[in-house]
Amino acid sequence: MVEIIIGIILILTFFFLVWYCIKSYNLMVGFALMATFWTILALVGNAISPAATMEGKGIIDVLADVFTEGPGGYAKSILVNVFFGAFFGRVLIETGIAATLIRKVVELGGNKPRITMSLLCIVVSIIFMSMTGVGPVISIAVIVLPIMLSLGIPSPVALFSFMGSIMAGIFANIVNFKQFQTIYAGFNPDAVNYTYNDYFTIGMIGLVVTLIVTLVVSNLVLNKTKLKKAWAVAAPAQNNNAPAISWIAVVMPVLGVVLFKLPIILGFLLAGVYAVITTGRMKGGYIDVCRMFAKFFTDGAVDVAPMIGFLLTLAMFNNAAKYAAPYFTAIMGGFIPQTTLLMCVAFAVLAPLGFFRGPMNLVGSGTAILAVVISMLPGAPVAFLYPLFAITTIAPQHLDITQSWVAWGLGYTKVSSKDYMKMSIPTGWIVCIIMCLVVYILQGSVSLI
């Protein structure tokens, strides 16, 4: 009976968290509050009826696990990747490589708006296989969006196609993979053995599927509207083009991991040095070069600073969810699918709940669902469950108006959230349905019991 009562309270707080996210309140504070409240509830429940998750642990042990070991473990395993990914993003921007690729695409597309839009989306998705952070997104956006708008592409379509192409790249983004892997490993340590190379095929399929769906939706909307050059923004002053030999730097980190099994941080460093050398930026003495690299890292750290606090409090929430899982299971355990087919169908149908940081979103309130699923299906292969949770996180989150750079884009282009969501929500759902089918085709033969 205690488990049922606490489970009901937890579900009510769960809905509160979803509402909190929809209202776009501060997520760092929100997750810290939720982690605290869930930990208190779990401790009260354990005091009345001991739970297996707290066996052998005292109150201080639980508090240390949630508020110290959670953020500490997350910092050790993922934040360094986030920082170096942001560093590499700054290198691509400051050396002019990203801007050069975009300009070359515009030259290739000429005055054909649909072709240019498609080529720009492809290049942006490739760039964001390695880049991360709101700073790099905005730095690319202020180049790409004015180009699209000057070609007469309506601002809602321009913004949507740009955000969709970022989402495509994130499917194969290695920093993003490490982030979700760390969240998953908090509930199932076997996740550390599931590598980016294991995930790479699904990530690349996700990139291609997302690009296709985004461009199809964009072109269907364009068919109903008239191209009109009614909005103009002066693009930032252009630097000299980066030489073609430097362009490969964009995909070097991913190639290094996939082909040569290099550690990702080493991949970012080597690609960054290569970019600087091939663009002729390795000038001056040793002190000047060191100062330049230090600035790249500092600027990159600033780019991702807003999300660092959020990620650390999310780690607290993840650990609190471990202790709350038995009470969620008491309420929801009977609803967890027991076969791969039903699981894929459930994820496909419920995918829209990944929007607004909802219960299908790992970088939101979805960690509680992950905890329940793993507690009910402890033998379920990581290679099956991880992609499903990644899909229903990536697709909704990176088209969501609660995403920081989407919110910025809405203000920058003066697009209403209603016009944007008419395209973003159906697109995110379609991508999830297709990718859940892909997971079933690739992994559906495994057993969950």
C-alpha positions as CSV (number, residue, x, y, z in Angstrom):
1,M,0.0,0.0,0.0
2,V,2.9,2.4,0.8
3,E,4.4,1.8,-2.6
4,I,1.0,2.7,-4.3
5,I,0.6,5.9,-2.3
6,I,4.1,7.1,-3.0
7,G,3.8,6.0,-6.6
8,I,0.7,8.1,-7.0
9,I,2.5,11.2,-5.5
10,L,5.5,10.6,-7.7
11,I,3.3,10.5,-10.8
12,L,1.6,13.7,-9.8
13,T,5.0,15.4,-9.4
14,F,6.0,13.9,-12.8
15,F,3.1,15.7,-14.4
16,F,4.2,18.8,-12.6
17,L,7.6,18.5,-14.1
18,V,6.1,18.2,-17.6
19,W,4.0,21.3,-17.0
20,Y,7.2,23.1,-15.6
21,C,9.1,22.2,-18.8
22,I,6.2,23.3,-21.1
23,K,6.2,26.7,-19.3
24,S,9.9,27.0,-20.1
25,Y,10.9,27.7,-16.5
26,N,14.5,27.3,-15.5
27,L,15.4,23.6,-16.0
28,M,18.5,23.6,-13.8
29,V,16.5,24.7,-10.8
30,G,13.5,22.5,-11.8
31,F,15.6,19.3,-11.9
32,A,17.4,20.1,-8.7
33,L,14.0,20.6,-6.9
34,M,12.6,17.4,-8.4
35,A,15.8,15.4,-7.4
36,T,15.4,16.7,-3.9
37,F,11.7,15.9,-3.6
38,W,12.0,12.4,-5.2
39,T,14.9,11.5,-2.9
40,I,12.8,12.6,0.2
41,L,9.9,10.5,-1.0
42,A,12.1,7.5,-1.6
43,L,13.7,7.9,1.8
44,V,10.3,8.1,3.5
45,G,9.0,5.1,1.6
46,N,12.1,3.1,2.5
47,A,11.7,4.0,6.2
48,I,8.2,2.6,6.2
49,S,8.8,-0.4,3.8
50,P,12.4,-1.1,2.9
51,A,13.1,-1.0,-0.8
52,A,15.7,-3.1,-2.6
53,T,17.3,0.0,-4.2
54,M,18.3,1.3,-0.8
55,E,19.5,-2.0,0.7
56,G,22.6,-1.6,2.8
57,K,22.5,2.2,2.4
58,G,21.9,4.9,5.0
59,I,20.4,8.3,4.5
60,I,23.8,9.9,4.1
61,D,24.8,7.3,1.5
62,V,21.6,8.0,-0.5
63,L,22.1,11.8,-0.3
64,A,25.7,11.4,-1.4
65,D,24.8,9.2,-4.3
66,V,22.2,11.7,-5.6
67,F,23.9,15.1,-4.9
68,T,27.6,14.2,-5.1
69,E,28.2,11.0,-7.0
70,G,25.5,11.8,-9.6
71,P,27.0,15.1,-10.8
72,G,30.6,13.8,-10.2
73,G,30.2,10.7,-12.3
74,Y,28.5,12.7,-15.0
75,A,31.3,15.3,-15.1
76,K,33.9,12.5,-15.3
77,S,32.2,10.7,-18.2
78,I,30.6,13.3,-20.4
79,L,31.3,17.0,-19.5
80,V,34.9,16.7,-20.8
81,N,33.4,15.5,-24.1
82,V,30.9,18.4,-24.1
83,F,33.7,20.9,-23.5
84,F,36.0,19.5,-26.2
85,G,33.1,19.2,-28.6
86,A,32.4,22.9,-28.0
87,F,36.1,23.7,-28.5
88,F,36.0,22.0,-31.8
89,G,32.9,23.9,-32.8
90,R,34.7,27.1,-32.1
91,V,37.6,26.0,-34.2
92,L,35.3,25.4,-37.2
93,I,33.7,28.8,-36.8
94,E,36.8,30.9,-36.2
95,T,38.8,29.2,-39.0
96,G,36.0,30.0,-41.4
97,I,35.6,26.3,-42.4
98,A,31.9,26.2,-41.5
99,A,31.1,29.5,-43.2
100,T,33.1,28.5,-46.3
101,L,31.2,25.2,-46.7
102,I,27.9,27.1,-46.5
103,R,29.0,29.7,-49.1
104,K,30.1,27.0,-51.5
105,V,26.8,25.3,-51.2
106,V,25.0,28.6,-52.0
107,E,27.2,29.1,-55.1
108,L,26.3,25.5,-56.1
109,G,22.6,26.0,-55.6
110,G,22.6,29.3,-57.6
111,N,19.2,31.1,-57.6
112,K,17.2,27.9,-57.1
113,P,15.7,28.2,-53.6
114,R,14.6,24.6,-53.1
115,I,17.9,23.2,-54.3
116,T,19.9,25.7,-52.2
117,M,17.8,24.9,-49.1
118,S,18.3,21.2,-49.6
119,L,22.1,21.6,-50.0
120,L,22.3,23.9,-47.0
121,C,20.4,21.3,-44.8
122,I,22.8,18.6,-45.9
123,V,25.9,20.6,-45.0
124,V,24.4,21.8,-41.7
125,S,23.6,18.2,-40.7
126,I,27.2,17.1,-41.5
127,I,28.6,20.0,-39.5
128,F,26.5,19.1,-36.5
129,M,27.8,15.5,-36.4
130,S,30.7,17.0,-34.4
131,M,29.6,20.5,-33.3
132,T,27.6,21.1,-30.2
133,G,26.2,23.9,-28.1
134,V,23.9,26.9,-28.5
135,G,26.8,29.2,-29.5
136,P,27.8,27.2,-32.6
137,V,24.2,26.9,-33.6
138,I,23.6,30.6,-33.5
139,S,26.9,31.3,-35.3
140,I,25.8,29.0,-38.2
141,A,22.2,30.3,-38.0
142,V,23.1,33.9,-38.6
143,I,24.8,32.8,-41.9
144,V,22.2,30.2,-43.1
145,L,18.9,31.8,-42.2
146,P,19.5,35.2,-44.0
147,I,20.6,33.3,-47.1
148,M,17.4,31.2,-47.1
149,L,15.2,34.3,-46.4
150,S,16.9,36.3,-49.1
151,L,16.0,33.5,-51.6
152,G,12.4,34.0,-50.8
153,I,11.9,31.0,-48.5
154,P,9.2,31.9,-46.0
155,S,10.7,32.4,-42.5
156,P,8.7,29.5,-40.9
157,V,10.1,27.0,-43.5
158,A,13.6,28.5,-43.3
159,L,13.7,28.1,-39.5
160,F,12.1,24.7,-39.5
161,S,14.4,23.2,-42.2
162,F,17.5,24.6,-40.4
163,M,16.4,23.2,-37.1
164,G,15.5,19.9,-38.7
165,S,19.0,19.6,-40.3
166,I,20.6,20.2,-36.9
167,M,18.5,17.4,-35.5
168,A,19.6,15.2,-38.4
169,G,23.3,15.8,-37.4
170,I,22.6,15.2,-33.7
171,F,21.4,11.6,-34.5
172,A,25.1,10.8,-35.4
173,N,26.7,13.3,-33.0
174,I,29.2,11.5,-30.8
175,V,29.0,13.9,-27.9
176,N,25.3,13.5,-27.9
177,F,25.7,9.7,-27.9
178,K,28.1,9.9,-24.9
179,Q,25.5,12.0,-23.0
180,F,22.7,9.5,-23.5
181,Q,25.0,6.5,-22.8
182,T,25.9,8.0,-19.5
183,I,22.3,8.5,-18.5
184,Y,21.5,4.9,-19.5
185,A,24.5,3.6,-17.7
186,G,23.2,5.1,-14.5
187,F,20.5,2.4,-14.5
188,N,22.3,-0.4,-16.4
189,P,26.1,-0.4,-16.2
190,D,26.2,-2.7,-19.3
191,A,25.6,0.5,-21.3
192,V,29.3,1.4,-21.1
193,N,30.1,-1.6,-23.3
194,Y,27.7,-0.2,-26.0
195,T,30.0,2.0,-28.1
196,Y,29.5,4.7,-30.7
197,N,30.6,2.2,-33.3
198,D,27.7,-0.1,-32.3
199,Y,25.3,2.8,-32.6
200,F,26.8,4.3,-35.7
201,T,24.6,2.5,-38.3
202,I,21.4,3.6,-36.5
203,G,22.7,7.1,-36.1
204,M,23.5,7.5,-39.8
205,I,20.2,6.1,-40.8
206,G,18.6,8.6,-38.4
207,L,20.5,11.4,-40.1
208,V,19.4,10.4,-43.6
209,V,15.7,9.7,-42.6
210,T,15.5,13.1,-40.7
211,L,16.9,15.0,-43.7
212,I,14.5,13.3,-46.1
213,V,11.4,13.9,-43.9
214,T,12.5,17.5,-43.1
215,L,13.0,18.4,-46.8
216,V,9.8,16.7,-47.9
217,V,7.7,18.6,-45.3
218,S,9.5,21.8,-46.1
219,N,8.8,21.4,-49.8
220,L,5.2,20.5,-49.2
221,V,4.7,23.7,-47.3
222,L,6.5,25.6,-50.0
223,N,4.0,24.2,-52.5
224,K,1.2,26.0,-50.6
225,T,3.0,29.3,-50.2
226,K,4.6,31.8,-52.6
227,L,8.3,32.5,-52.6
228,K,8.7,36.1,-51.7
229,K,11.8,38.1,-50.9
230,A,10.2,40.0,-48.1
231,W,12.7,39.7,-45.3
232,A,16.3,40.6,-45.4
233,V,19.1,40.5,-42.8
234,A,22.6,41.5,-43.4
235,A,24.8,38.5,-43.1
236,P,28.0,38.9,-41.0
237,A,31.1,40.1,-42.8
238,Q,32.6,37.2,-44.7
239,N,36.1,36.0,-44.2
240,N,38.3,34.6,-46.9
241,N,37.3,31.1,-47.9
242,A,39.0,28.3,-46.1
243,P,41.0,26.0,-48.5
244,A,39.3,22.8,-49.6
245,I,41.9,20.7,-47.9
246,S,40.6,22.0,-44.5
247,W,37.0,20.9,-45.1
248,I,37.6,17.3,-44.1
249,A,38.1,18.6,-40.5
250,V,34.3,18.7,-40.1
251,V,34.1,14.9,-40.1
252,M,37.5,14.0,-38.8
253,P,36.4,13.3,-35.2
254,V,33.7,10.9,-36.3
255,L,36.0,9.2,-38.8
256,G,38.7,8.9,-36.2
257,V,36.3,7.1,-33.8
258,V,34.7,4.8,-36.4
259,L,37.7,3.9,-38.6
260,F,40.6,4.1,-36.1
261,K,38.9,3.6,-32.7
262,L,40.5,6.9,-31.5
263,P,39.3,8.4,-28.2
264,I,36.9,11.1,-29.0
265,I,38.7,13.9,-27.2
266,L,41.9,13.0,-29.1
267,G,39.8,13.1,-32.3
268,F,38.6,16.6,-31.5
269,L,42.1,17.8,-30.7
270,L,43.7,16.3,-33.8
271,A,40.9,17.7,-36.0
272,G,41.2,21.1,-34.4
273,V,44.9,21.2,-35.0
274,Y,44.5,20.1,-38.5
275,A,41.9,22.8,-39.2
276,V,44.1,25.5,-37.8
277,I,47.1,24.4,-39.8
278,T,45.3,23.9,-43.1
279,T,43.6,27.3,-42.8
280,G,46.9,29.1,-42.1
281,R,46.0,30.1,-38.6
282,M,49.1,28.5,-37.0
283,K,50.9,31.8,-37.1
284,G,53.1,33.7,-34.6
285,G,55.2,32.2,-31.8
286,Y,54.5,29.5,-29.3
287,I,52.8,31.9,-26.9
288,D,50.5,33.3,-29.7
289,V,49.5,29.8,-30.7
290,C,48.8,28.8,-27.1
291,R,46.7,31.9,-26.6
292,M,44.7,31.1,-29.7
293,F,43.9,27.6,-28.6
294,A,43.1,28.8,-25.1
295,K,40.6,31.3,-26.6
296,F,39.0,28.6,-28.7
297,F,38.5,26.4,-25.6
298,T,37.3,29.4,-23.4
299,D,34.8,30.5,-26.1
300,G,33.6,27.0,-26.5
301,A,33.1,26.6,-22.7
302,V,31.1,29.8,-22.7
303,D,28.9,28.4,-25.6
304,V,27.9,25.4,-23.5
305,A,27.9,27.0,-20.1
306,P,24.1,27.4,-19.9
307,M,23.6,23.7,-20.3
308,I,26.3,22.6,-17.9
309,G,24.4,23.4,-14.8
310,F,21.3,21.8,-16.3
311,L,23.2,18.6,-17.1
312,L,24.6,18.4,-13.6
313,T,21.2,18.7,-11.9
314,L,19.9,16.3,-14.5
315,A,22.5,13.8,-13.2
316,M,21.0,14.3,-9.7
317,F,17.6,13.7,-11.0
318,N,18.7,10.5,-12.8
319,N,20.1,9.1,-9.5
320,A,17.0,10.1,-7.6
321,A,15.0,8.3,-10.2
322,K,16.8,5.1,-9.4
323,Y,15.4,5.2,-5.9
324,A,12.0,6.3,-7.0
325,A,11.8,3.5,-9.6
326,P,10.2,0.8,-7.3
327,Y,7.2,3.2,-6.6
328,F,6.7,4.0,-10.3
329,T,6.9,0.2,-11.0
330,A,4.2,-0.4,-8.5
331,I,1.8,1.8,-10.5
332,M,3.1,1.4,-14.1
333,G,4.9,-2.0,-14.1
334,G,2.0,-3.8,-15.6
335,F,1.9,-1.5,-18.7
336,I,5.5,-2.2,-19.8
337,P,5.5,-4.2,-23.1
338,Q,7.2,-7.6,-22.9
339,T,8.1,-8.1,-26.6
340,T,10.3,-6.1,-29.0
341,L,7.4,-5.5,-31.4
342,L,5.1,-4.1,-28.8
343,M,7.9,-2.0,-27.3
344,C,8.7,-0.5,-30.7
345,V,5.0,0.2,-31.3
346,A,4.7,1.8,-27.9
347,F,7.6,4.1,-28.5
348,A,6.4,5.0,-32.0
349,V,2.9,5.8,-30.7
350,L,4.0,7.7,-27.6
351,A,6.9,9.6,-29.3
352,P,5.1,13.0,-29.2
353,L,5.5,12.8,-25.4
354,G,9.2,13.5,-26.0
355,F,8.2,17.1,-26.8
356,F,8.3,19.7,-24.0
357,R,10.8,17.6,-22.1
358,G,8.1,15.0,-21.5
359,P,8.2,11.4,-20.3
360,M,9.7,10.0,-23.5
361,N,12.6,12.4,-23.4
362,L,15.8,11.4,-21.6
363,V,17.0,15.0,-21.3
364,G,13.7,15.7,-19.5
365,S,11.4,13.7,-17.4
366,G,12.0,10.5,-19.3
367,T,14.7,9.1,-17.0
368,A,11.9,7.9,-14.6
369,I,10.4,5.9,-17.5
370,L,13.9,4.5,-18.3
371,A,14.3,3.5,-14.7
372,V,11.0,1.7,-14.7
373,V,11.6,-0.1,-18.0
374,I,15.0,-1.3,-17.0
375,S,13.8,-2.4,-13.6
376,M,11.0,-4.4,-15.3
377,L,13.2,-5.7,-18.1
378,P,16.7,-6.0,-16.6
379,G,17.8,-8.4,-19.3
380,A,16.7,-6.3,-22.2
381,P,19.7,-5.7,-24.5
382,V,21.2,-2.1,-24.5
383,A,21.5,-2.4,-28.3
384,F,17.7,-2.5,-28.5
385,L,16.5,-0.1,-25.7
386,Y,19.2,2.6,-26.1
387,P,18.3,3.5,-29.7
388,L,14.6,3.7,-28.8
389,F,15.1,6.1,-26.0
390,A,17.6,8.1,-28.1
391,I,15.1,8.4,-31.0
392,T,12.3,9.7,-28.8
393,T,14.7,12.1,-27.2
394,I,16.6,13.5,-30.2
395,A,13.7,13.9,-32.7
396,P,11.3,15.8,-30.4
397,Q,13.9,17.7,-28.4
398,H,15.8,19.3,-31.3
399,L,12.6,20.5,-32.9
400,D,11.0,21.6,-29.6
401,I,10.3,25.2,-28.7
402,T,11.8,24.5,-25.3
403,Q,15.2,23.9,-26.9
404,S,17.3,27.0,-26.3
405,W,18.3,27.6,-29.9
406,V,14.8,27.0,-31.3
407,A,13.5,29.6,-28.9
408,W,16.3,32.0,-30.1
409,G,15.4,31.2,-33.7
410,L,11.7,32.0,-33.2
411,G,12.7,35.4,-31.9
412,Y,15.3,36.0,-34.6
413,T,13.0,35.2,-37.5
414,K,9.8,36.5,-35.9
415,V,8.1,33.2,-36.5
416,S,5.1,32.3,-34.3
417,S,5.5,29.1,-32.3
418,K,2.1,28.0,-33.7
419,D,3.4,28.2,-37.3
420,Y,6.6,26.4,-36.4
421,M,4.9,23.6,-34.4
422,K,2.6,22.8,-37.3
423,M,5.7,21.5,-39.1
424,S,7.9,20.4,-36.2
425,I,5.6,18.1,-34.2
426,P,4.3,16.0,-37.2
427,T,7.9,15.8,-38.5
428,G,9.3,14.7,-35.1
429,W,6.6,12.0,-34.8
430,I,7.1,10.7,-38.4
431,V,10.9,10.5,-37.9
432,C,10.3,8.5,-34.6
433,I,7.9,6.1,-36.3
434,I,10.3,5.4,-39.1
435,M,13.3,5.0,-36.8
436,C,11.4,2.7,-34.4
437,L,10.7,0.5,-37.4
438,V,14.4,0.6,-38.2
439,V,15.3,-0.5,-34.7
440,Y,12.8,-3.4,-34.9
441,I,14.2,-4.5,-38.3
442,L,17.8,-4.4,-36.9
443,Q,17.3,-5.5,-33.4
444,G,13.8,-7.0,-33.2
445,S,14.9,-10.6,-33.0
446,V,16.3,-10.2,-29.4
447,S,14.5,-11.2,-26.2
448,L,13.5,-8.7,-23.6
449,I,12.8,-11.3,-20.8
